[in-house]
Amino acid sequence: MKADKQALEDQGPQGMLGKALDSIERVGNKLPDPAMLFLILMFAVWALSALLSGVSFDAIDPRTNSPIVVNNLLSAEALTNFLTSMVTTFTAFAPLGVVLVAMLGVGVAEHSGFINTALKRMLKITPAKFLTPAVVLVGIISHTATDAGYVVVIPLAGVIFFTVGRHPLAGIAAAFAGVSGGFCANFIPSGIDPLLQSFTQAAAQIVDPNIEVNPLNNWFFAASSCIPITLLIWYLTDKVLEPRLNRTHKVNRDEVDLPAMEEEKPSEIKAFRVATLVMLVAIVAFFSLTVPETSTLRDTDGSLTSFKAPLMQAIVPLIFIFFMLPGLVYGYMTGAFKTSGDVVQAMSKSMNGMSHYIVMAFFCAQFVAAFSASNLGALIAVEGAGGLKALNLPAEITVVGMIILVGFVNLFVGSSSAKWALIGPVLVPMLMQLNISPDLSQAAYRVGDSSSNIITPLMPYFPLVVVYCQRYVKNIGIGTLISMMLPFSLALLSIWSVWLLAYWALGFPLGLGASYTYGL
């Protein structure tokens, strides 16, 4: 009986909070796949556009200074245009190219073993007293390699904590909080930056067709966020979670089937050093080309950070190149790559994992195009902004409300790109009407999007983290992991929101070419 009771207690938080989480899981499991969700929403936009096309609205379209007119997408002309433009709508969908090109380079670095070795070495050279913040920081940095953190950093953190005599679940939780809870923070620009920027710009152009958003418009804020996130997760892991785990989830070390933390071979260490040197030399050499005032990487005004500057437009190709180079060097030196066919195979493997994204991107592109063509986005934005203005809420409260909304939606729609594609076309134009810039809206989105990742079972890697935990404590379930991560999630949501408000109040730049206000 005691064992059964303990097993029930380990399944997750009890009482009202437990019931709420159970409800979220049940509702979330009933939602269709994001790709089908976009298809359903596209049909809904078609039907709504037909119903509202004959209605006169007083709302003024800021693009034309005329009353907004909803276009009927079920008209013969609109349906014909939909069919003839379906392919180009998909191929011209900005996030598609951004993600695929970046992943080609990252795939070479990942499958050569370069990224895995880099992460291992960063963790292993860290003093014991700084083990937790190192795990968190490596988890945050791992976003540069997309999903590498989930498959390398999180299980490796459990092994390291176990090896030094600490509770392995604390290591897993700290790494999970860094990788997933801190998903939108990073010192290093990564594929997530131009990916979110492309959605933000498309949403902003619903109101202002000429507006341009810099791919690194949130870089400074994302980099600065690493500081409070790391300190917060460090404190919660060492002072709150690990003492509780030591009391409630004992690890029988004799029964643990510990995955070996393999030492790097001398050839791998040498290859890593050479590959890293090559990458650094390439970075220095490239950026030395930006120094001359006549550099072709500058725009016509001599700026390196404006959206029209070739350097800014080359962010994604640079990610591709600066991951490709060390990956090639490391792969050939260690024997992971023997022929050019092995390199192509590594790229192909990275594309295999993108198949679902490509399907989602197809339906997402059609939905975004329909939403824009119908004028519903502009109508919702203007009317919604009117309602917010009538409430006369301070801009800070509006931004915090957006963060909470995004964190809630994230419990049901886990994909960062899918979620921003769904709500960006509504929130960005709406907040622009309140003089809040797309750059600030995107920063707020990043905070809400990251904070609740670690408590939603719908996140694709959530069950995998449960499996990692079960290596050390057999009766771990999804509810147990939620109860472990809930304090991190709530703390991230609140502290990170405060950080954004303080950052805004002090006037620190959000990123390159970014602003806090949008001038109407």
C-alpha positions in Angstrom: 0.0 0.0 0.0 2.8 2.4 0.9 4.5 1.7 -2.4 1.3 2.3 -4.3 0.8 5.6 -2.4 4.3 6.7 -3.1 3.9 5.8 -6.8 0.8 7.9 -7.0 2.5 10.8 -5.3 5.4 10.6 -7.7 3.1 11.0 -10.7 2.8 14.7 -10.3 1.6 17.7 -8.3 -1.6 17.1 -6.4 -4.7 19.2 -5.6 -6.0 22.0 -7.7 -2.7 22.5 -9.5 -2.4 18.8 -10.4 -6.0 18.9 -11.8 -5.2 22.0 -13.8 -2.1 20.3 -15.3 -4.1 17.2 -16.1 -6.8 19.2 -17.9 -4.1 21.0 -19.9 -2.7 17.7 -21.0 -6.1 16.3 -21.9 -7.0 19.3 -23.9 -3.6 19.6 -25.6 -3.7 16.0 -26.7 -7.0 16.7 -28.5 -5.5 19.4 -30.7 -4.6 18.4 -34.2 -1.0 18.4 -35.5 0.2 22.0 -36.2 0.2 21.3 -39.9 -3.5 20.3 -39.8 -4.2 23.2 -37.5 -2.9 25.6 -40.1 -5.1 24.0 -42.7 -8.2 24.3 -40.4 -7.4 27.9 -39.7 -7.0 28.6 -43.4 -10.5 27.2 -44.1 -11.8 29.3 -41.2 -10.2 32.4 -42.7 -11.9 31.6 -46.0 -15.3 31.2 -44.4 -14.9 34.3 -42.2 -13.8 36.4 -45.1 -16.9 35.4 -47.1 -19.1 36.3 -44.2 -17.6 39.7 -43.5 -16.8 40.7 -47.1 -20.1 42.6 -47.4 -19.9 44.3 -44.0 -18.8 48.0 -43.8 -16.3 48.8 -41.0 -15.4 52.2 -39.6 -11.9 51.0 -38.7 -9.3 52.8 -40.8 -6.6 50.8 -42.6 -3.3 52.5 -41.6 -1.8 51.4 -44.9 -4.3 53.3 -47.1 -6.0 55.6 -44.6 -9.3 54.2 -45.9 -12.0 52.1 -44.2 -10.9 48.4 -44.0 -12.5 46.1 -46.5 -12.5 42.3 -45.9 -11.7 40.5 -49.1 -13.8 37.4 -50.0 -11.4 34.5 -50.4 -14.2 32.2 -51.6 -14.8 34.3 -54.7 -13.9 32.7 -58.1 -11.1 35.1 -58.6 -9.6 34.5 -55.2 -9.8 30.7 -55.5 -8.2 30.9 -58.9 -5.4 33.0 -57.5 -4.9 30.5 -54.6 -4.4 27.6 -57.0 -2.1 29.5 -59.4 0.1 30.9 -56.6 0.1 27.9 -54.2 3.6 26.7 -55.2 5.2 30.2 -55.2 3.5 30.9 -51.9 5.3 27.9 -50.4 8.7 28.4 -52.0 8.7 32.1 -51.2 7.9 31.4 -47.5 10.8 33.1 -45.8 11.1 30.8 -42.7 11.5 27.7 -44.9 14.8 28.8 -46.6 16.1 30.2 -43.3 15.8 27.0 -41.4 16.9 24.6 -44.2 20.0 26.5 -45.2 21.1 26.9 -41.5 20.5 23.2 -40.8 22.6 22.1 -43.7 25.7 23.6 -42.1 24.7 22.6 -38.6 24.1 19.1 -39.8 27.7 18.7 -41.0 29.1 20.0 -37.6 26.7 17.8 -35.7 27.1 14.5 -37.5 30.9 14.9 -37.8 31.0 14.9 -33.9 32.4 18.4 -33.6 29.4 19.8 -31.7 29.2 16.8 -29.3 32.9 17.1 -28.5 32.6 20.9 -27.9 29.8 20.4 -25.5 31.5 17.6 -23.6 34.7 19.6 -23.2 32.9 22.7 -22.0 31.2 20.6 -19.3 34.2 18.6 -18.2 36.7 21.5 -17.6 34.3 23.2 -15.2 35.1 23.3 -11.4 32.7 21.3 -9.3 31.2 24.4 -7.5 30.3 25.9 -10.8 28.9 22.7 -12.3 25.2 23.7 -12.2 25.7 27.1 -13.9 28.0 25.5 -16.5 25.3 22.9 -17.3 22.7 25.7 -17.7 24.9 27.9 -19.8 25.9 25.0 -22.1 22.3 24.2 -22.4 21.5 27.7 -23.5 24.4 27.8 -25.9 23.3 24.5 -27.4 20.4 26.2 -29.1 22.9 27.2 -31.8 22.9 23.6 -32.8 19.1 23.3 -32.8 18.1 20.1 -31.0 21.7 19.0 -30.0 21.0 20.1 -26.4 18.1 17.6 -26.0 20.1 14.7 -27.2 23.5 15.6 -25.8 23.5 18.1 -23.0 20.5 16.8 -21.0 21.6 13.1 -20.7 25.2 14.1 -20.3 24.3 16.4 -17.4 22.7 13.5 -15.6 25.8 11.4 -16.0 28.1 14.2 -14.8 26.0 14.9 -11.7 25.8 11.2 -10.9 29.6 10.8 -11.4 30.4 13.5 -8.9 28.0 12.2 -6.3 25.1 14.6 -6.9 21.5 13.7 -7.7 21.4 13.0 -11.4 17.8 14.2 -11.8 19.0 17.6 -10.6 21.5 17.7 -13.4 18.8 16.6 -15.9 16.4 19.3 -14.6 19.1 22.1 -14.7 20.0 21.1 -18.3 16.4 20.8 -19.4 15.6 24.3 -17.9 18.6 25.7 -19.8 18.0 24.0 -23.1 14.2 24.4 -23.2 13.3 27.0 -20.6 16.0 29.3 -21.9 15.3 28.5 -25.5 15.1 32.1 -26.7 18.2 33.3 -24.9 21.7 33.0 -26.3 25.0 34.9 -26.5 25.5 33.5 -30.0 23.2 34.4 -32.9 21.5 31.3 -34.2 18.9 30.1 -36.6 16.1 31.1 -34.2 16.9 34.8 -34.7 16.3 35.1 -38.4 13.4 32.5 -38.1 11.4 34.6 -35.7 12.4 37.8 -37.5 10.9 36.5 -40.7 7.6 35.9 -39.0 7.7 39.2 -37.2 8.4 41.2 -40.4 5.6 39.4 -42.3 3.2 40.2 -39.5 4.3 43.8 -39.3 3.9 44.3 -43.0 0.2 43.6 -42.6 0.0 47.2 -41.2 3.1 48.7 -42.8 4.2 47.0 -46.1 7.5 48.9 -46.1 8.7 48.0 -42.6 11.8 46.0 -42.3 13.0 44.1 -39.2 16.7 43.3 -38.5 17.4 39.6 -38.2 19.4 40.4 -35.0 16.8 42.8 -33.6 16.7 40.9 -30.2 20.4 39.8 -30.0 21.4 42.2 -27.1 18.4 41.3 -25.0 18.7 37.6 -25.7 22.4 37.7 -24.7 21.8 39.7 -21.5 19.0 37.3 -20.6 21.5 34.5 -20.2 22.6 36.2 -16.9 19.4 36.2 -14.9 18.3 32.8 -16.4 21.6 31.1 -15.4 21.5 32.6 -11.9 17.9 31.7 -11.4 18.1 28.1 -12.5 21.4 27.7 -10.5 19.6 28.8 -7.3 16.5 26.7 -7.9 18.5 23.6 -8.7 20.9 23.7 -5.8 18.7 25.2 -3.1 15.2 24.0 -3.9 15.1 21.0 -6.3 18.1 18.9 -5.3 17.4 18.9 -1.6 13.8 17.8 -2.3 15.0 15.1 -4.7 17.4 13.8 -2.1 14.4 13.3 0.2 11.8 12.0 -2.2 13.6 10.2 -5.0 16.5 8.1 -3.8 18.9 6.8 -6.4 20.1 3.2 -5.9 23.5 3.6 -7.4 24.1 -0.2 -7.6 21.2 -0.6 -10.0 21.9 2.4 -12.2 22.7 1.4 -15.8 24.9 4.4 -16.2 25.6 5.5 -19.8 29.4 5.9 -20.0 30.8 9.4 -20.4 33.4 8.4 -22.9 36.8 10.2 -22.9 37.8 11.9 -26.1 40.5 10.1 -28.0 43.7 12.0 -28.6 42.8 12.2 -32.3 39.5 13.8 -31.4 41.0 16.3 -29.1 43.6 17.3 -31.8 40.9 17.5 -34.4 38.7 19.6 -32.2 41.5 22.1 -31.6 42.3 22.4 -35.2 38.7 22.7 -36.3 38.0 25.4 -33.6 41.1 27.3 -34.8 39.9 27.1 -38.4 36.5 28.4 -37.4 38.0 31.3 -35.4 40.4 32.2 -38.2 37.5 32.2 -40.7 35.4 34.4 -38.4 38.2 36.9 -37.9 39.1 36.9 -41.6 35.5 37.5 -42.7 34.8 40.3 -40.2 38.0 42.0 -41.2 36.4 42.5 -44.5 33.8 44.7 -42.9 36.3 47.2 -41.5 36.9 49.3 -44.6 34.3 52.0 -45.1 34.1 50.9 -48.7 33.3 47.3 -47.8 30.7 45.7 -50.0 29.2 44.2 -46.8 28.0 47.7 -45.8 24.8 49.4 -47.1 24.9 52.6 -49.2 25.1 54.7 -46.1 28.0 52.8 -44.7 26.1 51.0 -42.0 26.8 47.3 -41.1 23.7 46.8 -39.0 20.8 48.2 -41.2 18.5 45.6 -42.7 19.7 46.5 -46.2 23.4 45.9 -45.3 24.6 42.8 -47.1 26.1 41.6 -43.8 22.7 41.5 -42.2 21.2 39.7 -45.2 24.0 37.2 -45.0 23.4 36.0 -41.4 21.9 32.7 -42.4 24.6 31.9 -45.0 27.2 32.8 -42.4 25.7 30.4 -39.9 25.9 27.7 -42.6 29.6 28.5 -43.4 30.8 28.8 -39.8 29.4 25.5 -38.8 30.3 23.8 -42.1 34.0 24.6 -41.9 34.8 23.1 -38.4 32.5 20.2 -39.1 34.5 19.3 -42.3 37.9 19.7 -40.6 36.8 17.7 -37.6 35.1 15.0 -39.7 38.0 14.4 -42.0 40.6 14.4 -39.2 38.7 11.9 -37.1 37.7 9.7 -39.9 34.0 10.4 -39.5 34.1 11.7 -43.1 36.1 9.8 -45.6 34.6 10.9 -48.8 32.5 13.8 -50.0 29.5 11.4 -50.0 29.8 11.2 -46.2 29.5 15.0 -46.0 26.4 14.9 -48.2 25.0 12.1 -46.1 25.4 14.2 -42.9 23.5 17.0 -44.6 20.8 14.5 -45.7 20.5 13.3 -42.1 19.9 16.9 -40.9 17.2 17.2 -43.5 15.5 14.0 -42.4 14.6 15.6 -39.2 13.1 18.6 -41.0 10.5 16.7 -43.0 7.7 17.5 -40.5 8.7 21.1 -40.5 8.6 21.3 -44.3 5.0 19.9 -44.2 4.1 22.3 -41.5 5.7 25.2 -43.5 3.6 24.4 -46.5 0.3 24.8 -44.7 1.6 27.7 -42.6 2.5 29.6 -45.8 -0.9 29.1 -47.2 -2.6 30.2 -44.0 -0.3 33.3 -43.6 -1.0 34.3 -47.2 -4.8 33.9 -46.8 -4.8 35.8 -43.5 -3.0 38.7 -45.1 -5.0 38.7 -48.3 -8.3 38.7 -46.5 -7.5 41.8 -44.5 -8.7 40.1 -41.4 -5.4 40.6 -39.7 -5.6 44.4 -40.3 -9.2 44.4 -39.0 -8.4 42.5 -35.9 -5.3 44.6 -35.2 -7.0 47.9 -35.6 -10.2 46.9 -33.7 -8.1 45.1 -31.0 -5.9 48.1 -30.6 -8.9 50.2 -30.2 -10.2 48.0 -27.4 -6.8 48.1 -25.7 -6.6 51.9 -26.1 -10.1 52.1 -24.5 -8.7 50.2 -21.5 -6.0 52.8 -21.3 -3.5 50.3 -19.9 0.2 51.2 -19.6 2.3 49.7 -22.3 4.2 47.7 -19.8 1.1 45.9 -18.6 0.1 45.2 -22.2 3.5 43.6 -22.9 3.3 41.5 -19.7 -0.2 40.4 -20.7 1.2 39.3 -24.1 4.0 37.3 -22.3 1.4 35.5 -20.2 -0.8 34.8 -23.2 2.1 33.3 -25.2 3.1 31.2 -22.2 -0.4 29.8 -22.0 -0.7 29.1 -25.7 2.7 27.4 -25.6 1.1 24.6 -23.5 -1.0 23.6 -26.5 1.2 24.6 -29.5 4.8 23.7 -28.7 6.5 24.7 -31.9 8.0 28.2 -31.6 7.7 29.0 -35.3 4.2 27.5 -35.6 3.0 29.5 -32.6 4.5 32.8 -33.7 3.0 32.2 -37.2 -0.4 31.8 -35.6 -0.5 34.7 -33.2 2.2 37.0 -34.7 -0.1 38.3 -37.5 -2.6 39.4 -34.8 -0.4 40.6 -31.9 2.4 42.4 -33.8 0.1 44.7 -35.9 -2.2 45.3 -32.8 0.7 46.4 -30.7 2.0 48.6 -33.5 -1.2 50.5 -33.2 -0.3 51.2 -29.6 3.2 52.5 -30.7 4.9 49.3 -29.5 7.5 48.2 -32.0 7.7 44.7 -33.7 11.1 44.3 -32.1 9.7 44.7 -28.5 6.7 42.4 -29.4 9.1 39.8 -30.6 11.2 40.1 -27.4 8.1 39.6 -25.3 7.1 36.6 -27.4 10.5 35.0 -26.8 10.1 35.3 -23.0 6.6 33.7 -23.0 7.5 31.1 -25.5 10.5 29.8 -23.5 9.1 29.9 -20.0 6.5 27.2 -20.3 8.3 24.8 -22.6 9.5 22.7 -19.7 6.0 21.9 -18.3 4.1 20.9 -21.4 4.0 17.2 -22.2 3.2 18.3 -25.8 6.8 19.5 -26.3 8.3 16.7 -28.6 11.3 16.1 -26.3 9.4 16.0 -23.0 8.8 12.2 -23.1 12.5 11.8 -23.9 13.5 13.7 -20.8 11.2 11.3 -18.8 13.2 8.4 -20.2 16.5 10.1 -19.1 15.1 10.4 -15.6 14.0 6.7 -15.5 17.6 5.6 -15.9 18.2 6.7 -12.3 14.7 6.5 -10.7 12.5 3.8 -12.2 9.0 5.0 -11.2 9.4 8.5 -12.8 6.4 9.7 -14.9 5.4 12.7 -16.8 3.7 14.2 -13.8 6.9 13.9 -11.8 8.8 15.8 -14.4 6.1 18.5 -14.5 6.3 18.8 -10.7 10.1 19.1 -10.9 10.1 21.7 -13.6 7.0 23.8 -12.5 9.1 26.1 -10.1 11.5 26.8 -12.9 8.7 27.7 -15.3 6.9 30.0 -13.0 10.1 31.7 -11.9 11.3 32.1 -15.5 8.0 33.7 -16.5 8.0 36.2 -13.7 11.8 37.1 -13.4 12.3 37.2 -17.2 9.3 39.5 -17.6 10.7 41.8 -14.9 14.1 41.7 -16.7 12.5 42.8 -20.0 10.6 45.6 -18.3 13.8 46.8 -16.5 15.8 46.5 -19.7 13.2 48.6 -21.5 13.0 51.2 -18.7 16.8 51.6 -18.8 16.7 52.1 -22.5 19.2 49.4 -23.3 19.1 48.4 -27.0 17.2 45.3 -27.8 19.4 44.4 -30.7 20.7 45.7 -34.0 18.5 48.2 -35.7 15.8 47.7 -33.1 13.5 50.1 -31.3 10.9 50.1 -28.5 8.4 52.3 -30.2 6.7 52.3 -33.6 6.0 55.7 -35.1 2.6 55.9 -36.8 
